[in-house]
């Protein structure tokens, strides 16, 4: 792999109406890079110029036509769609795809299995490019990770976590995800590659939750260790409560998994130095005006 000179040809962005896709389109536009957004539902992307419509799950004709002139493609849609991308993208196009560290979970689900399927197809394709596997992404417009956690904590005087919240997490700020995608576009990848991207800080989930609560303007609350089974029952009971975000059983199980990763390859190959969690939460809550004092 070697760094290349910046390109002037357009970047085709699949999943351009999603959170990471929108962030990527904005970042490229600010750099003066032409963008060709490709979406399934044009109603969700009214403000994007040069819009093309194609469904990754539909007939291949529209997608093939949308990608016919592509030389660089960023796929921010779910990785399970990578086989469709491989079947329709020009053979010489450089591919940069988003996967997920969910592929490492010990609690397999459709999301994680889809990531594995997409990665396997990409690595077997021989195509030049990379699939980037981010950890928990936070800080995007409308994201439902730290903001959803803050919404749950607003209803509770304590933080209930399995295992006392000792399992490690290493969330990555959306701005760093976008920086990794842009950097990956400026690499001359030789064949297919796979890389984990994560934030600068790996810390116990209880500390992560406390930092989210503080950034959201909530009063400090203690962490209480509860069995997984009890937390699942409580989550099912709380599901019908208006205004309370739904928490799934699989999400509770994964709270017992360590999600810390080596980011030396990300730093060395992509030259992206991710920001710390405190700075990322400041951007997420204070810069967006979401910090409102609560009890």
N, C-alpha and C positions, 0 to 999 in steps of 0.2 A: 504494500500500500504506500502511496506517496501523495503528498499534498499537491493539488493542482491549482492553476490560476483560476480566478473567478470566471464563471461563464456568463454569457449574456443571453443565452437561449432560455425560453420559458421553462418553468418548473410546473409539471402537472401534479396537482394535489388531490388525491382521492380522499373522500371523507371530509371535504373542505368545510362542511357546515357543522362538524363536531367541534368540541372544545379545543383539542390539539390541532385540528385542521384549521380552524379560524385563527388560532395563534400563529400558526406557520404562515398562513397567507398574509397576515399583518406584518410579520417580521420580514418576509421577502419583499413586500411592497415598500417597506421603509428602506430597504437596501437598494431599491430601484430595480429589482429583479422581476421580470414579467412572470405572471402567475396565470395558470389555467386551472381554475377550480372545477372539480368534478363532483357532483352531488346526486343523490337519489331523489331528493325532494327539493325542487327549486324554491318552494315557498319559504324554506328555512334559510335561504341564502340570497335574499333579494338585493343585498347591498354589494354582492361580489360581481365585479366586471368579468367579462370573457367567460361566463358560466357555461358549462356543458353538463348535460344530464345523462346519467347512466346508472343502472342498478347492478351492483356487484352480484346480486342473487338472481338476476333475470337473464334473458337471452344475451349471448356474448356479442351480438352485432353492435348494439349501441356503445358498449364499453370499448370494443375494438376500434370503432370509429372515433371515439373521444380520445383515444390514446395513439391514434395513427401517426401523429407528428411528434410524439414525445421522445425526448432524449434523456430527460431526468424526471423521475417519478418519485413522489413521496406518498406513501400509503399510510394514512392515519386511521383508516377504518380498521375494524377488528382483524386480527391476523388470520382468522379462519377464511378470509376472502383472498388470501395470497394465491392459492391455486388458480382462481379466476383471473387474477392479475397476470400471473405467469403465462396463462393461455392466450392473453390478448395483447400484452405489451410488446412493442417492437423488440426484436432480439438484441439490439445494440443499446437499448435504454438502460441507464444506471438506475438501480432500485434502492430506495431507502424506506424501510417498513418499520412500523411500530408493533412490537409484541407486548409482553408483560412478564414480570417475574412471577405471575400467578402460575406459570408453567412448573415452578418448583414446589407447589403446594403438596402436602400430604393428604389433602382433602379434595380429590379431583372433582371438577365440575365442568359444565359446558364451556365456560369461559377459558379455563386453563387448558382443557383438552383441545379447544379450537386454536389456542396459541401454539401448542405442540404440533398440531396438524399443519398449520401454516409454516412454522419454522422448518419442519421436516421437508415440506415441499420446496421451500426456498433453498435450503442447503443442498438438496438433491438436484436442483435445477442447473447448477453450474453458472448461473447468472451473476454478473458483477454487481455488488452492492452489499448492504448490511441490513440485518434486522436488529433493532435496538429494543432491549427489554427494560422498560422503566419500572421502578418500584411504585409505591403509591404516589400518584400525581396530585398535587394540591396547588391552589392559587390561580386556576383558570377561571374565567367568567362562567358562573353557573356550576362550578364543580361541586361534587357531593361527597367530598372526603372530610377535610377539616371543618368545613362549614356545617356539614351534617352532624359531625361529632359535637360541635359547639351547640347545635340545636338540641341534641339529646341532653347534653349536660345542663342546659338552661332549665330543664324540668326536674333535675335531680339535685339533692343536697350532698351527694357523694358520687364517686366514680366506681361502679361495680365492674370488676374485671376478673376473668379466670386466671388462676395462678398468681394473683396479686399484680398482674400486669408486668411481669418480669421479662416476657419475650421482647426481643429487639425489633425495632422498626427503623427504616432509613428512608423516609419520604423525600421525594424530589420535587422542587418547585417547577411550575409550568415553564417559567422563563428559561430554566436550565434544560428542560426537555427540548424546547424549541432551539436553543443554542446547539444542542447535540445534533438535531436534525439538519440544521444549516451546515454545521461542520462536516457532517457525513456526506453532504452533497458536494463538498469541496475536496473529497478524497478520491483518488483513482483506485478504486477497489479492484483487486485481482481475484475474481471469483466471489462466491458468497461467504459472508461472515456473520457472526452473531456476537452481540455484546450487551452486557448489563449496564444500565445507567442508573445512578442513585444519587441521593443528596449527600452532603458533607458529613452529616451527623447520624450515627447509629446509636439509638438510646432506647431504654425500656419503655414499653407502651404507657406505663403509668406516668412517666415523665413527659412523654409526648402529649398525653391527654391534659396534664397540668399546664403545659405551655400553651396548648390550644385554648384552654379555659381562660388563662390570663390574657392572651392576645384578643379574645372575644369580649373582654371586660367583665368576666365573671369572677365572683369571689372564690378564693381557694376552697377546695373541697377535698376531703380525705378519700383515699382509695380503699375499697373494701373488696377482699378476695371472696368470690362466690364460685361454687361448682358450675361446670359448663352446663349440666343438665338443668339446674335451677335457672341459670341465665336464659336458656332457651325457652323455658316455660314462661318466664317473665316477659321475654320479647314477644311471644305469641299473645300473651294477655294485653300487652301494650299496643299491639298492632292496630286495633280499631280506634285508638285515642286520636282525636283530631289534632293536627299540628305536630305530632310526634313522629319523627322519621322512623321508617321500618328497618329493623335489623334482622337479618336472616340467620338461621342456624349455622350455615357454613361460615358466615362472617365471624360468628362467635367462636367456632372451632379454630379458625385461623388466627385468633388472638393468642393462641398457645404456640404458634410457630415463630421461630426467629427468622427475620427478614432483613438480615444485614449482609452486605456484599462488598467485595473488593472492587474499588472504582479506579484502581491504578491504570487499567487499559483505557478507560474513558478519559482520564486526564492525559495520558501519554499520546494516544492515537487521535482523539478528537480535540485535545487542548482545551477542554472545558473544565473550569474549576467551579464546582457547584457551590452555591451559597449555603450558609448555615441555616438551621431551622428557625432560629429566632428572627433572622433577617427575612426569611421567606414568609413567616407568619405576619411580620410587620407589613410587608407588601400586601398580603392577602386581606388583612382586616383593617389596618389603618389607612393605607393608600386608597383602598376601595370604600372607605367610610363605613365599614361594617362593625367597628368596635363601638358597642353601646353598653354602658355600665348596667349590670344586672346583679342580683343577689346570688 
